[in-house]
Amino acid sequence: TPMRVLAGLTGALCRLPRSLTASNSTMISKIQGGARFIHVRPPPKSLDPRHKAVAPHVPCCQHSKKVDAEEAELPYGPAPPHPTSSDLDKVISKMLEGNKAWADEMNRTNPAFFQQLQKGQRPHTLWIGCSDSRVPANEVTGTGSGEIFVHRNIANTVIHSDASFLSVLQFAVDVLDVKHIVVCGHQHCGGVTAALANKSFGIVDNWLRHIQNTYLLHRDELDAIEDFDQRVTRMTELHVQESVLNVCKNNVIHQKWKTLRKEGKLEYPQVHGWVYSLETGLIKNTLTVQGYEELKRLSAHPKSLSKAS
């Protein structure tokens, strides 16, 4: 019967080698003659030449020379004591009081501030940053309200299938007409540290897998760094650079650059890769892509990424 055929095929799929059932494989179901047939399509070859010599299922950092990645401590700080109901109320009350004090100060020093905000926004920069609470975009750059359009996620990761990121990118480029895009990582990033650790953290593992792809692309360089903390620092820089390239390869950016190039105008937005230091408060620029020709050069010579920082 059709159900028996389906059960037999499903069982066979479960016994296939891992290389054929990796997460990149696509399972397509079709209805033919009243029975459901499942066809497995091999994962497509990556367009990035650096992927050729890398098996997609290779675990990260199994070497872990001086510091065992399984014992790596994530940079969260000590856990506070369990809060009381009064403690919870105090946090919210403090935030609301802080908001009122800020609004009163803005009205006193700049009476037209809120009237200007009501008229709309025209930020000059799209900020793609980490969700880490220690890296607020406006504060670390000394900018004010309305100057930076912000998108944040774990470890400032740019994924081509992320609908939230894609929506933000298109709105920022096509509607707000931003002139710059900044991908900003930071030292002691919990997401990068977790991606290099041989541990499971739950549902976030699915997101960390994208960060681990950076390791696979640069494993020779990273494996040569024996100290785990230094490896995390270098991985942070490389992940920022890979995210910059992923931004530049997006069709929204290509179309913007193409249109401006045809009109004989300077190509923008420029895309920058920054790393913020929690130790000094300073930002380091690791990579800037100013247009299509520079992207072509970097794509043709991917090893130049390591030299860029």
VENWO-V991509 format. One record per residue. N is the residue number from 1. RES is the residue in one small letter. PHI is phi in whole degrees, 0 to 359 (* if undefined). OMEGA is omega as a letter, one per 20 degrees, with the letter a starting at -180 (999 if undefined). D_LAST is the distance of its C-alpha to the last C-alpha in whole Angstrom. Layout:
n;res;phi;omega;d_last
N;RES;PHI;OMEGA;D_LAST
N;RES;PHI;OMEGA;D_LAST
This chain:
n;res;phi;omega;d_last
1;t;*;r;61
2;p;304;a;58
3;m;294;r;57
4;r;293;r;57
5;v;299;r;55
6;l;297;a;52
7;a;296;r;53
8;g;295;r;53
9;l;292;r;50
10;t;297;r;48
11;g;297;r;49
12;a;296;r;48
13;l;298;a;44
14;c;296;a;44
15;r;266;a;44
16;l;291;r;42
17;p;302;a;39
18;r;300;a;36
19;s;298;a;34
20;l;267;a;37
21;t;241;r;36
22;a;295;a;33
23;s;297;a;32
24;n;280;a;31
25;s;292;a;34
26;t;244;r;36
27;m;258;a;40
28;i;245;r;42
29;s;259;r;46
30;k;228;r;49
31;i;258;r;52
32;q;225;r;54
33;g;61;r;58
34;g;84;r;58
35;a;253;r;56
36;r;266;r;52
37;f;251;a;50
38;i;252;a;47
39;h;251;r;44
40;v;257;r;41
41;r;262;r;38
42;p;302;r;36
43;p;298;a;32
44;p;292;r;31
45;k;290;a;28
46;s;293;r;25
47;l;285;a;24
48;d;274;a;20
49;p;300;a;21
50;r;288;a;19
51;h;279;a;21
52;k;299;a;24
53;a;263;a;24
54;v;244;r;23
55;a;287;a;27
56;p;293;a;26
57;h;255;a;28
58;v;292;r;26
59;p;290;a;26
60;c;277;r;23
61;c;50;r;22
62;q;287;a;26
63;h;293;r;25
64;s;36;a;24
65;k;291;a;24
66;k;279;a;25
67;v;239;a;25
68;d;291;a;26
69;a;299;r;25
70;e;291;a;28
71;e;257;a;29
72;a;295;r;25
73;e;267;r;26
74;l;282;a;25
75;p;280;a;24
76;y;258;a;27
77;g;84;a;29
78;p;294;r;33
79;a;286;r;35
80;p;286;r;37
81;p;296;a;41
82;h;299;a;43
83;p;284;r;43
84;t;267;r;47
85;s;300;r;48
86;s;294;r;48
87;d;299;a;45
88;l;297;a;43
89;d;295;a;46
90;k;296;a;44
91;v;298;a;41
92;i;293;r;42
93;s;299;r;44
94;k;296;r;41
95;m;295;a;39
96;l;292;r;42
97;e;294;r;43
98;g;297;r;40
99;n;296;a;39
100;k;296;r;43
101;a;296;r;42
102;w;294;a;39
103;a;298;r;41
104;d;297;a;44
105;e;294;r;41
106;m;295;r;40
107;n;295;a;43
108;r;286;a;44
109;t;271;a;41
110;n;214;a;41
111;p;303;a;44
112;a;268;a;42
113;f;303;a;39
114;f;287;r;40
115;q;295;r;42
116;q;293;r;39
117;l;298;a;37
118;q;294;a;40
119;k;283;r;40
120;g;123;a;37
121;q;239;r;33
122;r;217;a;31
123;p;292;r;27
124;h;270;a;25
125;t;221;r;22
126;l;261;a;21
127;w;254;r;20
128;i;252;a;19
129;g;236;r;18
130;c;277;r;19
131;s;288;a;23
132;d;308;a;23
133;s;291;a;25
134;r;270;a;23
135;v;232;r;21
136;p;283;a;23
137;a;303;a;22
138;n;293;a;24
139;e;292;a;24
140;v;285;r;21
141;t;252;r;20
142;g;66;a;24
143;t;254;a;25
144;g;253;r;29
145;s;299;r;30
146;g;90;a;30
147;e;265;a;27
148;i;231;r;24
149;f;267;a;25
150;v;245;r;24
151;h;230;a;24
152;r;226;r;23
153;n;205;a;23
154;i;293;r;22
155;a;63;r;18
156;n;40;a;17
157;t;262;r;18
158;v;254;a;19
159;i;239;a;22
160;h;294;a;24
161;s;258;a;27
162;d;278;a;27
163;a;297;r;30
164;s;295;r;29
165;f;298;a;25
166;l;298;r;27
167;s;294;r;29
168;v;297;a;27
169;l;298;a;25
170;q;295;r;28
171;f;296;a;30
172;a;295;a;27
173;v;277;a;26
174;d;276;a;30
175;v;256;a;32
176;l;279;r;30
177;d;58;a;28
178;v;295;a;25
179;k;263;a;23
180;h;223;r;19
181;i;235;a;18
182;v;244;r;15
183;v;260;a;14
184;c;241;r;14
185;g;262;a;13
186;h;206;r;14
187;q;295;r;15
188;h;58;a;18
189;c;284;a;18
190;g;296;r;21
191;g;294;r;21
192;v;293;r;18
193;t;299;r;20
194;a;295;a;23
195;a;294;a;21
196;l;270;a;20
197;a;273;r;24
198;n;275;a;27
199;k;224;r;29
200;s;252;a;30
201;f;245;r;30
202;g;100;a;33
203;i;297;r;32
204;v;294;r;28
205;d;304;r;28
206;n;296;r;28
207;w;284;a;25
208;l;298;a;23
209;r;302;r;24
210;h;292;r;21
211;i;291;r;18
212;q;295;r;19
213;n;299;r;19
214;t;297;r;15
215;y;300;a;16
216;l;298;r;18
217;l;286;a;16
218;h;234;a;14
219;r;298;a;17
220;d;298;r;17
221;e;294;a;13
222;l;289;r;14
223;d;295;a;18
224;a;283;r;17
225;i;268;a;16
226;e;283;a;19
227;d;285;a;19
228;f;296;a;19
229;d;297;r;18
230;q;293;r;15
231;r;296;r;14
232;v;296;r;15
233;t;299;r;12
234;r;292;r;10
235;m;299;r;12
236;t;299;r;11
237;e;296;a;7
238;l;294;r;8
239;h;293;r;12
240;v;299;a;10
241;q;295;r;9
242;e;295;r;12
243;s;293;r;14
244;v;300;r;13
245;l;296;r;14
246;n;295;r;17
247;v;297;a;18
248;c;295;a;18
249;k;278;a;20
250;n;287;a;23
251;n;297;r;26
252;v;300;r;26
253;i;290;r;23
254;h;303;a;24
255;q;294;r;28
256;k;295;r;26
257;w;298;a;24
258;k;297;a;27
259;t;297;a;30
260;l;292;r;28
261;r;296;r;28
262;k;295;a;31
263;e;275;r;32
264;g;71;a;31
265;k;253;r;28
266;l;298;a;25
267;e;282;r;23
268;y;209;j;22
269;p;284;r;21
270;q;281;a;17
271;v;244;a;15
272;h;241;r;12
273;g;246;a;9
274;w;244;r;10
275;v;231;a;10
276;y;266;a;13
277;s;268;r;15
278;l;286;a;18
279;e;276;a;19
280;t;246;a;18
281;g;80;a;18
282;l;262;a;15
283;i;253;r;13
284;k;249;r;9
285;n;275;a;8
286;t;258;a;4
287;l;193;r;7
288;t;226;r;10
289;v;247;a;13
290;q;261;r;16
291;g;172;a;19
292;y;296;a;20
293;e;296;r;19
294;e;290;r;16
295;l;297;r;16
296;k;299;a;18
297;r;296;a;16
298;l;293;r;13
299;s;290;r;16
300;a;285;a;18
301;h;230;a;15
302;p;300;a;13
303;k;292;r;12
304;s;292;r;9
305;l;299;a;7
306;s;297;a;6
307;k;275;a;6
308;a;295;a;4
309;s;264;999;0
